[in-house]
Amino acid sequence: MQIVPVCRARNFLFKERVDRIMKKYALAGASSRCYEMFAKPIGQSFRDVAVICGIFDINRTRAEYIKASINYEIKVFDDFDTMVGETVPDVVIVATVDRYHCEYIIRALDYGCDVITEKPMAISVEDCRAILEAEKRTGKKVIVAFNCRYMPYAARIKELIQEGTAGKILSVDFEYFLDTSHGADYYRRWHRRMIDSGGLLVHKSTHHFDLVNWWLDDEPQEVYANGMLGFYGSNGNQCGERCSKCSCFNTCEFAVNYKNDTFLKEFYFDAEKEGGYFRDGCVFSGDIDIYDSMSVTVRYSRGSLLTYSLIAFSPYEGWRISINGTGGRLEAAEYHSGHRADEPSNYIYFYNRKGEMVTYDIRKSAGSHGGGDEKIQRMLFREDVRDPLGRAADSYEGAMSAMIGICANKSIIEKKPFTIKI
């Protein structure tokens, strides 16, 4: 059994603010997530408390698109150090390709800035440790944007566990299924390479591992996993490098025409001249090396067990969980596509030891990610949200969720369990 050590960092959380001080934010990475999650909300809803002072990206077309879309003057930079030196931000928001998160987080901390980073915080053991050490060295703080904690449905599950509804939690079964629309898209983009994203067990599953860590209020200790690439990649027939120039476009089930989408055309296709990155790669390309079928088992410090699975080629999308405790069993499910996606409510079912079933009806919230994005944005930028459930996630929590996926990838390769040393 191999031990993978992680150093403990101070637990920094944003404090409730009474006053409203204008903060300066610099954006590192002009990605679509940066635009939708950070730039547009700051430019539209939080202008009284936040201002974007600069945008950095090596692709100027995308950075200029964000600048023009939020409709106020922002300086665009193609060098990170120049941006921070000239604009002197209070906070740097990191939303680059995952493999570069660590680099820009640490550089921002060393400049004396706090950091908000997109998930995953990092994709390697070394990067997790380096961020925690840099945070301790500089005294600045890192917040990881785990928006799933802010979804009312996920928060209600946390409340029921915290209230002791199911007693002491002994095990969690978590199944996540991506459909062949959303799921396939990871195999068209930069996420398809393990070196860039850490694979879906790091890039995507960090959300799910963080939820379980948060629900249990516990730390993962041991990880074992299996994984394979059995549907995408070389398992299909590749006719061309990309959909928009493929001779099989009219016959391929997975062909997409993103040029008809105004945003994708202007944000990605018009930006290809800088760097050559394209958004519509073939899902059956031979250079895809991330898994599409994964199963993970995790043992927690207080003895709870997690059984987790993810597939990326389901006919419909969503997740199912069961949480088993000494007092009974909680079951929940959410569907993002397919026959049940339009149901007005989500439900939590509790089965107690008396043979009774209690149903909790949680009306679905409007907004992206089940209403989670809007709530976390208010916490991040307005900083006036009380947090009795401890939803604000620090760097240590970011490391713990990422480490499950990192160790799972190691376990798949080396066929043995890995222990996370706290």
N, C-alpha and C positions, 0 to 999 in steps of 0.2 A: 504494500500500500504506500503510495507516494503522498507526501505532505506538501501542500502549496501554501506558503506563509503569506499573510497580509497583515500589515501594521495598523493598529487602531489609531484613528485620528480623532480630534476633538469634535464633538457633536454640535455643529453650528446650525442654527435655524434662524430664519428671519423673525424678529420680534414684532409684536403688534405696535403699530405706529399711531400716535395721536395726532401729530402734526403731518403736514403734507409738504415734503421737501422735494423739489424738482431734482431728479436723478438723470445723469447722462449715461446712455447705453451705446456701446459700440458692437456692431454685428460682425462676427467672424464666420464667413460662409454664407454666400447668397444662394441658399438652397430653397426649394419650394416650401420646406418645413419652416425655414427661417422667415419666409414671407408670410405664410398663413398663421403661424403660431406666435410670432414675435413682432415683426415689422408692421404688419397691417393693424393689429390691435393697438400697438403703441401709437401709431399715427392717427388712429380713429377714435379710440375710447379712453386713452390714458394721457392725453396731451397736457393735462393740467398737472401731472405728477412725473412725467417721463418724456425724455427727448432722445431721439437717435442722433448721435453726433458723428457717426461714420459707419461705412460699410466696407468690409474687406473681402475680396475674392479675386482669384487669379483670372476668373472669367468676368470681364468688365460688362459684357452684355447683360448678364443676369443681375449684376449689382445695379446697373443703371435702370433696369426694369423695375426693381424694387423701389429705387429712389423716385422714379416717375409715378409709380402707382400710389404711393402714400402721400404724394402731393405736398411735400415741403422740403426745403433745401437741406440736403445731406451731402457731405463730401464722400466720394468714392475713392477707394485706395486699392492698389494691387500689391501693397506691402503691409504686413501686419504691424511691424514695429513702427513704421512711419505713421500709421493710423493712430496707434495708442499714444505715441509721442506728441503728435499734433493736437489730438482731440482731448486727451486726458480724461477718459471716461471713469465713472464710478464703478460700472459693471460692464464686463464683456460677456456677450451671449455667443456661445459656441454651437454652431449648427453645420459643421463641415461634414465631409465623409467621415465615417466612424473612426478610421485608423488615425486620423489627425486630431481627434478630440484631446488626447493627452498633451500633445505638443502645444496647442493654443491655450489650453487651461493653465498649464504651468507657466507659459510666457506671460499670460495675463496676471496670474498671481504674483509673479516676480516684479511686475510693473506696479504692484500695489492695488490691483483691481479685484473686486469680488467677481465671481463667475456664476452664470447660469448656463448649464450645458444640457443639450438634448441627450436623450438616452441612446445607446448605452454610454455610461461615463467613459469607459475604456474597453478595449478588446483583448488585453493581455494582462497576465499577472504583474509583469514588470511595470506596465503603465498604471495599473491601480495603485501599486505601492508608491510609485513616483508622485502621483497626485496627492496622496495622503501625506507624504513627507513634505511636499512643497507647501501644502496648506498649513502644516504645523510650523514650517520655517518662516513663512511670511505673515502668519496671523490673519490672513484673509480667508474668506469662506467660499465654498462651492455648493450650489444648490442644483440638484438633478431634477429635470422637468418630468417627473412621473405623473402624467395627467390622469392615468387610470385610478389613482388613489382618490381623485376628486369626483369621479362618477358617482352619482347618488346610489346606484345599485351596489357598487363595490363598497361604498361607505356604509350602507345598511348591513351588509354582511359583517363588516368590521364591528359595528355596534352590537349585533347579536352575539358575536363571539366574546366581545369585551364584557357584555352583560352576563355571560355565563350560561346562555340559553342551552347550549349543547354540552355543558360541563367542560372538563379538561379535554382539549383536542388531541387525539391520538394519531389521526391520519387525514390526509387530503388527497383526493383524486382529481386531477385537473386535465381536461382534454380540450385542446384548441385545434380548430380546423379552418384553414384558409381555402377559399374557393379558387376556381381556375380563372377568375378575373383578378382579384387582389393578389392571390397567391402567386400566380404566374408572373405578375409584374415584378416581383423580386428577382426573377430570373432574366428579365430584360435589362435591368439597370446594374449599377456598380455593385449592388448588394450580392450579385451572383459569384463574387470572388471572396474567398475566405480571408484573404489578406486585407481586404478593404472593410469588411463588415463583421468578421468573426462568425459568419453564418447566421442562420435564423435563431439558433439557440442563444446567441448573444444579442444580435440586433433586434429581433422580435420578442423572444421569450424573456428578455430582461424585464419587460412589463409584467409578465405573469409571475416570474420568480419574485419580483419585488412585492406584488400583491400578497403572495403567500407569506413572505417574510413579515410583511406589515400586519396581515391578519393574525398571524401567530405571535407577533411580537417576539420573535426568536431568530436565532442565527443559524444558517446552514453549516453543517460540519463535514458531511461525507457525501460524495456524488459518484454515481455510476450511470453510464449511458450507453445506448446503442443508436446508430444512425446510418442512413444510406441515401444515395441519390438513385431513386428507382423509377422516376416518372419523367423528369425534365433532363436536360443535358443530352448526353449521347444516347439516351434511351429512345429518342424520337428521331425523325428524319429532318436534318437541316438542309433547306434548299438555298438559303442566302444568309448573309451576315445580319441583316436587319429587315424588319417588315416592310418599311417604306420603299425598299429597292428589291423586293423578293419576287421571283417568278411564280412562287406558289401562293401569293397573297390571296387569290380568289378561292382557294381550296383548303387553306390551312385553318383549322379550328382556333388557333391561337393568334392569328393575324390581327394587328391593331392598326388603325389609321389615326394617329395622334395629330397629324397635320390639320385635321378638321377642328381640333380643339384650339381655340384662339390663344388661351393661356399657354398650353404646351408648345404650340408653334412659336410664339414669341419668346418664351422663357428658355426653351431647349433647342428647338430646331434652328432658330435664328442665331443661337449662341454656339453652334457647332464649329464655326470658323475659328473659335478660340479653344484650342485644346483637343478638338476632335471627338469629344464625348457625345454619344448618341443615346437616346432614351428608349429606342424600340428594338433592342437586340433580340435575336432569335432565342427562344426559350430552350431550344434543342442544341445550342452551341456546345461544342466539345470542350470549351475552356471553362465551363461552369463547374465549380468544385464544392459548392455548398450542398448540404443534405436537403431532401424534401420529405423525409420520414424519420422521426426522432422519438425516442423514449428515454426518460430520465427518472432515476430514483434518488431521493435526497433524504438524509437523516439529519434532524435538527438537534441542537444542543440539549434540549429538554426531552428528547426522545421521540418527538412527532416524526411521522414519515410522510413524504410527498411522492406520489406517483404522477408523472407528467408525460403527456404525449403531444406531438405537433405533427400534422400533415399539411402539405401545401397544395393539394390537388383535389380537395373535396368538392362535391356537387353544390354544397352550400357552405356558408361561413358562420362561425360563432364559437361558443365555448360552453362546456358543461363542467360543473364541479360538484363534488360531494365532500362534506366535511364531517368526519366521524368523531364523536366525543363520548365521554362517559355518560352523558345525559341524553344522548340521542344523535340524530343525523340531520344536517342541513343540506339541502340540494338546491342548486340554482343553475340557470342556463340563459344564454342570450344568443339571439340569432341576428346576424347582420345581412344575410341574403337568404333566399329560398322561401319556402312556403310559410314560415312563421315569422318572417322578418317584420311584417306590418302589424303585428299584434300591438295594441296600445300600451300594454303593461309588461313588466318583467315580474317574475314571481320567485319567492324563496319559500321552500317547503321545509318545515321542521317536523320530524317524526320522533316522538318521545318514547320513553320506556313503558308507557301505559297503553300503547297501541293507538295513540291519538296523532292526528296530523293538524298542524297549524299552518295556515297559508298567509304569507305577507305579500300584498299587492303593491308593487312600486311602479307608479306611472313613469313611462319613459320621458326623459328630459329632452328638450330641443337643444340643438347645437352640436358641434363636432365632438366625437368621442364620448357620446352619451352625456353631454353637458359638462364633461370634465375640463375641456380646454378653457372655457370661459371662467370657470371657478379658479383654476390654477393661475390664469393670467391676472385675475384680481389679486390673488395672494402675492404674486411676484411683483406686480407693478404698483398696486395701490397700497398693499401691505396693511390692510385694515380688517383682515379676516381672522376671527378667532379660530383656533385650531385644536379643539379638544380631542380629536382623534389622532393627532400627530401626523398629519398628512404631508407636511413639508419634509422633503427628503434631502439629507446631507450627503457628503461625499462617501462616508462609510457605508451608508445604506446603498448608495450607487455602486460601490465596490462589491458589496455582498450579493446583489442581484446579478451583476456581471460575472462574478466569480463562479456562480453555479453553471452558467453557460460555458465559460472558459474551461472549467474543469470537466464539464460534460464532453466538450470537444477533445480534450486530452484523453478522457476515458475511452471514447470511441476509437481513437487511434491506437492506444496502448492496451486496450482491453483489460483494464483494471480500475478499481475505485481510487478516487483522489480525496484526500482530506484537506479541508480549508483550515489552516491554523489561525486562530484569532489572536 
